[in-house]
Amino acid sequence: MKFELQTDGKVIESNGIKQIVFDNPKYYRKQVQSLHNDEKVSVIIKNKTKRRSKGQNAYWHAVCFPEIGERMGESPAEAKKICKSKFILPEIKKDPTNGEELEIQRGTSELDVDEGWEFTVHLISLAHFLGGEIKTPCEAGYICGRRDCPTCAEKIYENDSKIQYPKEDIDPNKTPF
């Protein structure tokens, strides 16, 4: 039986001992109860990261992919495909039939916030390399969410409209390829 359990939790410390407390312990216990005694399992614990924002996605589709597509003589959809293959590292998985490593192309929706920021920098740099210019999120009317941004720092944000970027500045002269 194929079984995969993904659940969220947090690390807490009590009496000097750290442990993981699951957000939904009843669900976790119910899933574990479905396993057979002495069944071998693999446990992976990883830091939870915030997924790329809707604002990042909107900015890429409204500003970046159309400009890059125009410079390449391609549609925005084709430009997106090219940029994904060029700048998003594939996920490596083992083929269950023969154990060979497979490269699975990830989509933009699978990026976390930091990967989204890196992808944005690559898009801006690529457009510059192709002789075009992509406005920064702020210049294009999107809220970048950077605390040190003079345009966005004083605005009030609602829900997921804020793009949460690390503090590094975009260097349009840096070509990442």
Backbone bond lengths (Angstrom), bond angles and torsions (degrees), N, CA, C in turn:
res aa  C-N    CA-C-N  psi(-1)  N-CA   C-N-CA  omega(-1)  CA-C   N-CA-C  phi
1 M - - - 1.450 - - 1.527 108.39 -
2 K 1.328 115.86 127.56 1.465 119.98 175.80 1.518 108.51 -80.40
3 F 1.307 115.99 132.57 1.457 121.19 -175.80 1.513 108.60 -140.71
4 E 1.321 116.17 131.51 1.457 120.55 174.30 1.516 107.99 -141.65
5 L 1.301 115.71 129.07 1.461 122.01 -179.98 1.515 108.45 -118.89
6 Q 1.306 115.45 124.26 1.456 119.87 174.19 1.509 107.45 -125.23
7 T 1.308 116.72 121.95 1.455 121.44 -179.69 1.519 109.01 -143.96
8 D 1.307 116.08 153.03 1.456 120.96 -179.12 1.519 110.29 -97.50
9 G 1.297 115.52 155.43 1.456 121.50 177.78 1.509 109.50 -163.39
10 K 1.318 115.12 -170.82 1.456 119.68 176.82 1.515 109.03 -144.56
11 V 1.318 115.25 158.34 1.459 121.58 179.09 1.520 107.64 -92.02
12 I 1.321 115.08 128.98 1.462 120.18 175.38 1.520 108.40 -126.53
13 E 1.322 115.92 156.30 1.457 121.15 178.59 1.520 108.12 -118.91
14 S 1.322 114.55 129.42 1.451 120.85 178.17 1.527 107.96 -136.38
15 N 1.333 116.34 124.76 1.468 121.57 -178.23 1.527 112.22 54.61
16 G 1.318 116.51 38.02 1.460 121.22 176.86 1.516 114.27 78.85
17 I 1.342 118.48 4.46 1.465 121.83 -179.41 1.518 108.86 -115.20
18 K 1.324 116.07 126.88 1.456 121.03 178.08 1.522 109.56 -88.88
19 Q 1.332 114.57 140.76 1.459 119.98 175.91 1.524 109.43 -147.20
20 I 1.324 115.19 165.27 1.458 120.48 178.63 1.521 108.26 -100.44
21 V 1.322 115.70 130.05 1.453 122.31 175.26 1.522 106.68 -112.39
22 F 1.332 116.72 122.92 1.460 121.48 -176.89 1.520 110.90 -79.28
23 D 1.334 115.98 144.30 1.459 120.99 178.90 1.525 111.60 -62.95
24 N 1.328 116.46 -33.46 1.460 121.38 179.13 1.529 108.69 -130.96
25 P 1.345 117.95 80.11 1.468 120.45 -174.70 1.529 113.50 -63.51
26 K 1.326 118.30 -31.10 1.473 120.11 179.16 1.525 110.34 -63.34
27 Y 1.310 116.63 -43.37 1.466 121.22 178.13 1.526 109.67 -61.31
28 Y 1.314 116.69 -46.88 1.464 121.43 179.78 1.522 110.62 -57.43
29 R 1.340 116.85 -50.30 1.476 120.45 -178.84 1.526 111.26 -61.83
30 K 1.334 117.70 -41.38 1.461 121.36 179.90 1.531 110.58 -61.23
31 Q 1.324 116.62 -43.22 1.463 120.01 -179.85 1.519 111.76 -66.05
32 V 1.311 117.34 -42.20 1.467 121.12 179.68 1.529 110.20 -64.93
33 Q 1.334 117.81 -34.75 1.470 121.43 179.16 1.527 112.10 -63.52
34 S 1.319 118.06 -22.51 1.459 120.51 -179.83 1.530 112.73 -77.08
35 L 1.317 117.36 -9.79 1.465 121.62 178.99 1.530 110.41 -81.65
36 H 1.331 115.79 154.63 1.461 121.52 177.36 1.526 109.97 -82.40
37 N 1.318 117.22 151.19 1.465 121.04 174.50 1.522 109.57 -59.46
38 D 1.308 115.98 144.47 1.465 124.26 179.67 1.535 113.76 63.66
39 E 1.341 117.92 11.69 1.456 120.61 177.36 1.523 108.92 -72.46
40 K 1.323 116.68 133.55 1.461 121.63 178.98 1.523 109.11 -77.57
41 V 1.326 116.50 138.17 1.453 121.91 178.61 1.521 109.29 -135.10
42 S 1.303 115.63 160.71 1.454 122.53 174.14 1.519 106.89 -117.74
43 V 1.321 117.03 134.47 1.456 121.54 -178.39 1.519 108.53 -117.73
44 I 1.331 116.02 127.33 1.463 121.91 177.11 1.520 106.98 -120.73
45 I 1.328 116.38 126.74 1.461 121.39 175.46 1.522 106.47 -117.49
46 K 1.329 116.12 125.90 1.459 119.24 -179.78 1.512 109.56 -137.37
47 N 1.321 115.12 156.22 1.462 120.42 177.31 1.516 109.26 -63.85
48 K 1.302 115.92 138.83 1.453 120.48 176.89 1.525 108.06 -83.13
49 T 1.312 115.78 131.73 1.455 120.43 178.60 1.520 108.89 -117.47
50 K 1.300 115.18 153.09 1.455 120.31 179.24 1.525 108.76 -81.84
51 R 1.318 115.98 132.36 1.446 122.94 179.80 1.529 110.39 -66.49
52 R 1.316 116.05 154.00 1.460 120.11 178.69 1.531 108.11 -54.14
53 S 1.288 115.56 150.64 1.461 119.43 -173.28 1.530 111.69 -85.42
54 K 1.310 115.38 163.25 1.463 121.18 174.66 1.528 109.80 -64.52
55 G 1.329 116.01 -33.40 1.462 120.46 177.80 1.518 111.91 -63.70
56 Q 1.334 117.19 -41.14 1.459 120.36 177.35 1.521 109.32 -60.95
57 N 1.327 116.32 -47.53 1.456 121.06 -178.33 1.532 111.18 -60.99
58 A 1.319 116.25 -44.74 1.468 120.17 179.79 1.526 110.88 -62.07
59 Y 1.312 117.02 -41.92 1.466 122.15 179.30 1.533 110.46 -61.92
60 W 1.337 117.57 -45.83 1.462 120.49 179.77 1.523 111.02 -59.21
61 H 1.365 116.02 -45.67 1.462 120.22 -174.64 1.528 113.02 -75.30
62 A 1.315 118.39 -33.12 1.463 121.27 -177.51 1.524 112.74 -87.26
63 V 1.331 117.14 -29.11 1.469 120.24 -172.38 1.530 112.09 -116.86
64 C 1.313 117.19 -56.07 1.470 121.04 -169.53 1.531 113.86 -72.30
65 F 1.330 117.49 -56.21 1.467 119.52 -175.46 1.532 112.84 -63.21
66 P 1.341 119.61 -39.20 1.475 117.89 176.46 1.535 112.96 -62.18
67 E 1.345 117.33 -42.53 1.476 120.16 -179.62 1.523 110.67 -66.01
68 I 1.322 117.27 -45.32 1.472 120.48 -179.41 1.524 109.82 -65.86
69 G 1.336 117.06 -42.34 1.460 120.77 178.47 1.522 111.87 -59.66
70 E 1.335 116.34 -43.40 1.467 120.62 178.65 1.526 110.54 -60.89
71 R 1.332 116.88 -43.02 1.471 121.26 -179.25 1.527 111.93 -67.52
72 M 1.345 116.52 -29.72 1.471 121.04 -178.94 1.526 112.59 -91.66
73 G 1.343 116.65 -9.72 1.459 119.67 -174.99 1.517 111.43 75.62
74 E 1.316 115.89 29.34 1.473 122.06 -178.13 1.518 109.40 -124.06
75 S 1.316 116.12 165.60 1.461 121.11 173.93 1.534 108.77 -73.78
76 P 1.329 117.44 160.42 1.468 118.85 174.99 1.531 112.67 -57.05
77 A 1.338 117.18 -36.11 1.479 120.57 178.99 1.530 111.10 -64.34
78 E 1.345 116.58 -42.28 1.465 119.93 177.56 1.526 110.81 -67.89
79 A 1.328 116.78 -38.53 1.468 120.04 177.72 1.523 109.70 -61.00
80 K 1.322 117.20 -40.59 1.464 120.82 178.14 1.528 110.25 -61.05
81 K 1.329 117.44 -45.98 1.469 120.83 179.39 1.526 110.92 -58.71
82 I 1.325 115.66 -45.27 1.468 120.41 -179.48 1.526 110.46 -63.15
83 C 1.331 116.64 -45.79 1.471 120.67 -178.93 1.522 111.51 -64.79
84 K 1.321 117.32 -39.40 1.469 120.48 177.26 1.523 110.47 -60.63
85 S 1.334 116.59 -46.55 1.467 119.33 -178.00 1.524 111.90 -68.81
86 K 1.328 116.13 -28.54 1.464 120.41 -177.58 1.532 113.07 -83.77
87 F 1.350 117.05 -35.83 1.464 119.51 -169.05 1.529 116.13 -118.03
88 I 1.313 118.98 -9.94 1.468 119.91 179.32 1.518 108.42 -107.34
89 L 1.315 115.70 117.20 1.461 120.29 -179.22 1.522 109.85 -65.08
90 P 1.341 116.45 137.37 1.463 118.62 178.90 1.530 111.11 -73.30
91 E 1.312 114.88 159.98 1.464 121.18 174.29 1.524 106.73 -88.85
92 I 1.322 117.06 136.32 1.464 121.42 179.83 1.527 108.15 -99.47
93 K 1.338 115.59 123.26 1.463 121.51 178.21 1.513 108.30 -128.88
94 K 1.329 114.92 155.32 1.468 119.83 176.78 1.519 109.19 -89.65
95 D 1.328 115.36 136.11 1.454 121.35 175.46 1.528 107.25 -71.25
96 P 1.341 118.71 120.75 1.468 120.42 -176.81 1.523 113.36 -66.63
97 T 1.326 118.29 -18.04 1.460 120.14 -178.41 1.520 113.70 -83.99
98 N 1.345 116.80 -31.94 1.464 117.73 -176.62 1.536 113.84 -137.56
99 G 1.324 117.74 -0.59 1.459 121.24 176.97 1.516 115.30 80.15
100 E 1.331 117.70 0.41 1.460 120.27 179.28 1.523 110.41 -69.73
101 E 1.329 115.35 150.98 1.460 119.60 177.11 1.522 109.97 -79.37
102 L 1.330 115.55 133.66 1.456 122.06 178.06 1.520 108.91 -114.77
103 E 1.315 116.69 140.39 1.455 121.05 174.50 1.523 107.66 -98.62
104 I 1.336 116.65 117.54 1.452 122.58 179.88 1.524 107.75 -106.47
105 Q 1.335 116.49 119.48 1.465 120.17 179.70 1.520 110.08 -69.13
106 R 1.319 116.53 128.05 1.461 121.44 177.38 1.519 109.25 -89.45
107 G 1.326 115.58 154.24 1.451 121.33 176.98 1.512 110.96 -95.99
108 T 1.311 116.00 171.33 1.465 120.02 179.22 1.524 111.35 -65.74
109 S 1.328 117.55 -27.49 1.466 120.00 -179.82 1.516 112.17 -70.44
110 E 1.323 117.95 -15.28 1.460 121.84 179.45 1.529 113.28 -90.46
111 L 1.322 117.30 -2.75 1.461 121.02 -179.60 1.525 110.37 -77.28
112 D 1.333 115.95 146.16 1.456 118.57 170.57 1.534 107.66 -88.68
113 V 1.318 116.78 179.05 1.467 120.78 -174.48 1.528 111.32 -59.44
114 D 1.325 117.40 -44.79 1.468 119.61 -178.82 1.527 111.48 -66.26
115 E 1.343 116.94 -41.79 1.466 119.77 177.05 1.525 110.08 -63.79
116 G 1.331 116.42 -36.16 1.458 120.72 176.82 1.518 111.70 -62.32
117 W 1.331 115.45 -39.99 1.469 120.00 177.58 1.530 109.79 -63.82
118 E 1.328 117.42 -46.10 1.463 120.84 179.28 1.530 110.42 -60.85
119 F 1.330 116.15 -42.06 1.466 120.83 178.55 1.532 109.90 -60.68
120 T 1.321 116.81 -42.91 1.469 121.18 178.45 1.527 110.96 -60.69
121 V 1.317 117.68 -43.97 1.463 121.68 178.44 1.528 110.05 -60.91
122 H 1.326 116.48 -42.11 1.470 120.02 177.90 1.530 111.27 -62.87
123 L 1.342 116.92 -41.35 1.465 120.23 179.93 1.526 111.11 -63.71
124 I 1.324 116.79 -44.61 1.467 120.93 179.36 1.528 110.20 -64.08
125 S 1.327 116.17 -41.20 1.470 120.06 179.34 1.529 111.58 -67.18
126 L 1.326 116.98 -40.20 1.465 120.26 179.23 1.527 110.43 -63.09
127 A 1.321 116.89 -45.46 1.468 120.11 178.51 1.528 110.53 -59.04
128 H 1.310 116.91 -42.38 1.473 121.69 178.38 1.533 109.77 -61.87
129 F 1.326 116.28 -44.72 1.459 122.08 179.43 1.527 111.01 -60.53
130 L 1.336 117.09 -35.58 1.461 122.47 -178.97 1.528 112.75 -83.39
131 G 1.336 116.68 1.97 1.454 120.81 178.19 1.512 114.08 92.27
132 G 1.308 117.30 9.73 1.459 121.10 178.92 1.513 110.22 -109.35
133 E 1.292 114.15 -177.60 1.459 119.20 178.04 1.517 108.58 -143.00
134 I 1.307 115.99 130.14 1.460 121.43 175.91 1.517 107.29 -107.45
135 K 1.313 115.16 128.96 1.458 119.79 176.49 1.522 109.27 -64.19
136 T 1.331 115.35 149.16 1.465 118.92 172.99 1.522 107.58 -65.52
137 P 1.326 118.55 164.60 1.467 119.47 178.30 1.532 112.13 -52.47
138 C 1.329 117.96 -43.10 1.475 120.92 -179.27 1.517 111.50 -63.85
139 E 1.324 117.25 -46.15 1.460 121.24 -179.99 1.529 111.66 -62.51
140 A 1.347 115.49 -30.09 1.461 120.56 -178.36 1.527 112.37 -87.61
141 G 1.331 117.11 0.57 1.455 120.23 176.87 1.516 115.01 93.20
142 Y 1.327 116.86 11.61 1.460 121.08 177.20 1.521 108.73 -102.72
143 I 1.296 117.42 146.94 1.463 121.03 178.98 1.525 107.91 -82.61
144 C 1.325 116.28 118.84 1.469 119.35 -176.73 1.518 112.29 -78.61
145 G 1.328 117.23 -28.10 1.457 119.91 177.60 1.515 114.92 84.91
146 R 1.329 117.76 -0.28 1.464 119.56 -179.62 1.515 109.13 -75.53
147 R 1.319 115.54 131.41 1.469 120.83 -178.05 1.520 112.69 -63.55
148 D 1.330 117.31 -27.38 1.458 120.46 -177.53 1.536 112.32 -93.93
149 C 1.326 117.17 8.19 1.466 120.69 -179.33 1.525 109.85 -82.21
150 P 1.336 118.76 122.05 1.465 119.84 -179.78 1.528 113.08 -66.77
151 T 1.333 117.41 -25.49 1.457 120.72 179.68 1.522 111.68 -76.08
152 C 1.324 116.88 -41.77 1.469 121.16 -171.12 1.524 114.59 -100.69
153 A 1.315 118.31 -18.57 1.462 121.11 -170.63 1.521 113.84 -57.80
154 E 1.317 117.80 -30.93 1.458 119.96 -175.52 1.525 113.43 -99.84
155 K 1.332 117.99 -2.64 1.463 120.65 -178.72 1.526 110.55 -79.65
156 I 1.310 115.74 152.97 1.467 121.04 175.97 1.516 107.28 -95.59
157 Y 1.339 115.60 130.18 1.452 120.79 -176.34 1.521 110.29 -99.41
158 E 1.335 115.00 146.94 1.456 120.88 174.90 1.516 108.45 -122.34
159 N 1.327 115.39 135.71 1.464 123.99 175.04 1.517 112.07 47.53
160 D 1.348 116.29 -124.47 1.459 121.11 -172.08 1.519 112.15 -104.04
161 S 1.331 118.16 21.23 1.460 119.38 -177.87 1.525 112.26 -75.56
162 K 1.328 117.12 -11.82 1.455 121.73 -177.45 1.531 109.90 -89.49
163 I 1.319 117.50 129.64 1.457 121.46 171.97 1.518 106.86 -88.49
164 Q 1.301 117.87 120.77 1.460 121.15 -175.79 1.521 109.57 -99.13
165 Y 1.324 114.92 101.24 1.445 121.16 -178.03 1.522 110.89 -103.76
166 P 1.351 116.77 153.52 1.464 118.88 168.83 1.520 109.16 -63.44
167 K 1.326 117.74 173.24 1.455 121.09 -173.45 1.531 114.43 -81.41
168 E 1.342 119.32 -6.49 1.457 119.01 -178.31 1.517 110.39 -63.18
169 D 1.305 116.60 149.34 1.453 121.47 177.75 1.523 109.55 -87.47
170 I 1.316 116.35 152.47 1.458 121.45 175.10 1.521 107.63 -76.50
171 D 1.321 116.18 131.79 1.454 120.78 175.03 1.520 107.75 -113.64
172 P 1.339 117.99 95.78 1.456 120.11 -176.53 1.524 113.33 -65.06
173 N 1.327 117.80 -15.42 1.461 120.63 179.35 1.527 112.16 -85.72
174 K 1.320 117.04 -11.36 1.460 121.15 179.67 1.521 108.04 -84.32
175 T 1.308 118.09 118.62 1.446 122.14 179.54 1.523 108.18 -99.25
176 P 1.353 118.02 114.86 1.462 120.60 -173.94 1.521 114.11 -86.02
177 F 1.323 118.84 14.06 1.466 119.65 -177.30 1.505 110.33 -134.38
